[in-house]
Amino acid sequence: MPTRAGEFGQNTRARPFVDRGVTWCDDREFLLSGRRTWNARDCSCAPPVISAYDGTATA
């Protein structure tokens, strides 16, 4: 049965926790999806998808 991992990570974008989480999911063949934010600013939670609220995409 396909299993998908939900959100996990660190607000500081540090890698140790994320690397362990991805390895844990890979070992169990979980599905992973990238995390981005719809905020039009670069925040500590994730890279933004848009650069302005008019829908301008980030490069």
N, C-alpha and C positions, 0 to 999 in steps of 0.2 A: 504494500500500500504506500503510495507516495506521501511523504511527510515534508512539510515546509516549515522552516525555522522562522520565527517572528523576529521582531527587532531586537538587536543586542548591540552593545558598543559602549564607548566612553564619550562623554561630552567634550573631553579634551582632544579627541581624535587620536589618542595614543594607540599604539598597535598591540601591546602584549595581550590584552584581554581579547581583542578582535581576532588575533592570530590563533589563540587557543580555541575560541568559539568556532572559527571556520574549520580548523582541523577536526574538532569534535564532530561537527556536522558532516564533513567529508567522510570521516571514518564510518558514519552511520548512513551514508548516502542520502542525506537530507537535501531538499531543494533550498537554494539560497537565492535571494533577490537583493540587488543593490539598494542602498538607501540614499535618498536625496530629499530635499525639502522644497516646498512650493513657496517659501518665503523669498521675497525679492532682495534679499541681503545675505551676505555670507555670515551664517551663525555658527555657533560651536557644535550644533547638533548634526549637521550634514551639509555637503555642498549644495548650493541652490540650483534649481532647474531653470529658473527665469531670473533675469537681471532687472526687470521692471514689471509692474503690475499690469502693463498693457500687453503682456505676453511675450516680450522680447526674450528670446532664448539666450542662455549663457553660451559662451564660446567653448 
